[in-house]
Amino acid sequence: MKFTVIGAGAWGTAFAVHLARTGQPVALVPRRAEQARALAAARENAEYLPGVALPPPLEVNHDLAAALAGSELVLLACPSQALRETSARLRDHLGGGRPRLVVSLAKGLELDTHLRPSQVIAELLPHLPAGSLTGPTNAAEVARGLPAAMVLAAPPAAPAADVSAVQAALSGATLRVYTSDDLPGVEYGGSLKNIYAIAAGCCDGLRLGDNARSALLTRALAEMVRVGAALGARPETFYGLSGFGDLVATCHGAWSRNREFGFEIGSGKEVATLMAHRKTVVEGYKTAQSFHGLCVERGIDAPILREVHGILHEHKAPANAISALMTRSLKRETGR
């Protein structure tokens, strides 16, 4: 099965390396021509994934139309806020090709529209089934071939045989891929966990201790379930890889950009300063803004999400946000 990975950041590169290692034909398409030339010459993405050699079968091609020729699966490895533009590029260069599935690797909601990644793709490519691939995966570990698991969610219109074939092609000795038919739940879980990872980082930056972080993550999971169910997802999805699994990894991993971002805020750095000097994307920053707007619009109670939004977009001090959470009215613990 031929794959095309559009986007050569850390995650797009890592996944292309994984596919090449399993023997799948794969083309990696950087956005910038100079980046494509550098990757092809050095056989390494020194900018985003240093120290990982690109396997010889992995094709690096800036010519999107050529890379898409004969492709059966297209993976969009770009930030969620760039997904609409990337989908438009794909539409304009696809020609007469018809992949079995177009899959987003993004974890976030689009600003203003509050659309999930697969919904953005479907707006631009209504004739193609759009899915999502997510889970607790650090790019460097996947690229190095360390064991990991993910979940592939496809829309109801996607033929079951195609989904099974894609699942088999994505999987290998070091990556096990499960499937789900709860596409909203899988995408909401992968997006929400970035917001809570920022909160966990704030806790660590404030030196609040293990008790506080454990309580935060427990209540964050309950909030994920409540928010997701209110938006039409199945509650049980959030106890799987795209919810609980990714929440644990992103809130504890030293590699997590969202957790590190929260840590720096909790340590006293200004949000505006951190955003002004960033080279890589912190998905939780804009996703918190989008989800907060969606929850307000739908009347969904999400206190942790609300406080993270306050810290990121309303200049609220992290210590004051913690105080607001701790002094809320007392209630009975439930799963939601």
N, C-alpha and C positions, 0 to 999 in steps of 0.2 A: 504494500500500500504506500503510495507516494504522499509525503507530507510537505506542506509549505508552512514555515513559521515566519510570520510577519512581525518584526520587532526584535532587535538584537541587544536588548538590555541583559541584565544578569539572568533573569528567568527565561526569556526566550532563548538565549544561548544555551543555558543549562538543559532545557528540554530538547533542543535540537541535538545536543551532544548525547543525551540519553537515547533518542530515537536512532541516531546513527550507530550507537553501540549495540543496539538490538538488531541491527541489520536492515532497518527500514531506509529506503531512499528518502532523503530529506534536504530541502533547500531552506537556508536561513536568509531572510531578506532584511538587512539593516535599512533604516530610514535614510541615512546620509550616504552619499556615494563615497566620500572619503573614509567613512567607517568601514564600508564594505571592502574597499581596497586594503585598508590596514589589516582587517581580519583575514582576508585571503592571503596576504603576504606573510603575516606572522603566524597564522594558524593558531591564534590565541586572541581572546577578547581582553586585552590588558586593561582597558578602561573600566569594564564592569564585572569581569570574571577572571581576574589574573590567576595564573598558575594552572589553568585548565587547558590542555591541548585540544584543538578541534580535530576529531578523527578524520582520516583521509577521505572517507566516503561523504562527509558533510560538505555540501555545496554552499558557497557564499555567493549570493547573486543580488545585485542592486536592481536588476531588470525584473520588475514584479511580474509583468506579463509572461516572460520566459520562465520564471520560477514556478508560475501557476500552471503551466502547460502539463496536462495529465495528472494534476494533483487531485487526490481523492479526499484529503482532509486538510483544511486550512485552520491553523491556530493563530489567533490574534493575541500577541504578547505585548500589549501596550497598556499604559495607565488608563483607568476607566474614563477620564475626562478627554482622552484622545481617541476613544473607541469610535465615535461617530465619524471623525475624519479618516481614520484607518479603514473603516467599513466602506466609506465612499471611494477610497483608493482601490480597495479590493473590487468593488462593483465596476469601476471604470477600467480595470485591467483584466477582468475575468474572461472576457470574450465569450466564446460559446461553451466554456467549461462549466461543469456542474458537479462540484464536490459532493460527497455523501453527507458531509456535515461541516459547518463552520463553527469553531469552538473558541470561546473567549477564555483567556487565562487571567482576565482582570478581576479585581475584588473591590468593587465600589459602585455607588449609584451616580448617575449623571446629575449634575447640578441643574436646577430649574425644573427639568422634566421629572426627576426622581425615578427614571427608568433603570431597570436592571440591565446588565451587559447584553444578555440575549435579546432583550426587547429593543435595544438600540440597533443591534445588528439586523433584527427582523424588519425594522423600519427602512433600512437602507437596502436590504437584500430579501425582500418578502418571498421570493421564489425558492429560497434555500433554507433548510432546517438549521436553526442556530441553537447551540448548547453551551455548556460551561464545564470546565475541568478545574477542580479546586481541591484543597486539602492541606494538611500540615506539612508543607514542603519548603525547605530552605534550598535556594538555588545551588549553592556550593556543594551541599551534601548530595543532591541529585546528580550533579555533574561528576562528582567523585565516585558515584555508584554505590552510595550507602543506602540501606533498605528504607523504603518509604511506601506510603499508600495514599491514593487519591480517589475521588469520586467523580464520575462523568455523568452529568445530567443532560438529557436530551428532551426536546419538545415532543408532545404526543404524536405529532405528524411524522416524526422520523421513523422509518421502517425498522422494526425490531432486529432484522437481520443485519442492517447497516450498523446499528448501535453495537451489536455483539461483535461484529467484525472490527469496528474501531476500538472497542474495549480490548480485544485480543492483540491488536497491532500496537496499542499504547503500552501494554503490559510487558514485563520482562522479568529477569531473575532478580532485579533490584527495585522494581516498581510494580506494585500490585494495584490495579485499577478496578474499582467497584462501579456499579451503575445505579442510577436513581431516576425515578420518573417525577420527582418533586423538584422541578427546575427552579421555581421561586424560592423554596426553602434552601436549596444548595447555594443559590446566589446571595440570598439575604444573610445566611450564616457566614459566608466568606467575606462579606462586606462589613457586617457588624463587628466581627472580632477585631478588626483594625482599630475601631473606636475604643473598645475596651482595653486593647493593648496600650494605647496612649494613657488610659487611666491607670493601668498597672505600672507603667513607667513613672507616672507622677507619684504614685505611692512609694516606689523605690527611691525616687529622687528626694522625697520628703523624709526618707528614713523612717517610715511608719512601721516597718517590721513584717514578719511572716503572717501574723494573725490578720492584719489589715488586708494584705494582698489576697490571702485565702478567702476571706469574707467577700472581698470585692469580686473575685472571679466566680464564686458561688452565686452571688446575686446577679452578676453579669449574665451568666448562663440562663438564670430564670428570666431575666429581662429579654434576652434573645428569643426565648421561646414565646414569651408574651407578645413581643413586637411582631415576630414572624407569623404567629397564628392570626393576629389581627389583620395582617396583610395577605392572608390566604394560603400561607404555607402550612405544612403538616408539622405539628410539634415534635414528633419523633425524629425528624430530620436533623434537628439541632443537637441531638445527642450523638450524632455520627461524626464522620471525618470533617465535613465542611463547617460544623458548628463547634462542638466540644473539642474535637481533635485539633482544629486550627486555632481555637482560643488558647488552649494550653501551650501549644508550640510558640505562638506569637507573643504571648504574655511572659514567657519564661526565656525564650531564646535570646542569647546575647547578640545574635545577628539581626534581630527584628528591628527594622527601621522605625516602626510605629512605637515600639516600646522604648527605644533609645530616644526618640523625639520627646516622649512623655517624661522620660528620666531627666532630660536636660531642662524641661519646663519646671519640673518639680524641684530641681536643683537651683532654680532662680533665674534662668535665662528667659529672655523675652521671646514670645512666639514670633513676632514680626522679624526679629533679628535672625532667628533660626530659619525661617522660611526664605529670607532674602539671600542666604548663603548656601542653600541646598543645591546639590548636583543631582541627587536622586529623589524620586517621588515618595512622599508619605501619604499613602492612600487615605488613611483615617482622617486627615485634616479636612479635605473637602467632602468626604463621605459623611462626616459628622454634621456638616452644614446641610447636606441633602437629606439625610435621615431625620434631622431635627425638624426641617420644614415639612417632611412627610408626616411625622408623628403629630405635629401641631395641626396640620390639615385634616388628619383622620381622627384626632382626639385620642391618641394612644399615649398612655402614661409610661414614660421611660426616664426615670429620675437620673440614672447614671449617665445615660446618653445626653440628657439635658445639661448636666453639670460639665461634661466634657466639652459640649458646644459652648457653654459659657466661658470656659477657660480659653478655648481656641479662638473664639470669634466675638466675645463680649468683654475681654480684658479682665475676667474674673480671676482672682488669686486662687491657686490650687488649694491652699489651706482653707479658704472660705468655702470652696466647693465640697471638700471633705466634711466640713462642719455642717453644711446644709444637708448632706446625706445622713450624717449621724444623728441629727436632731429632727428628722422627719417623724411624723406620728407613728407610734408603735403599732405593729400588726402581727397577725399569725403567719408563720412560715408555710408557704405552699410551693408546689413545683413551679408556679408561675408568679 
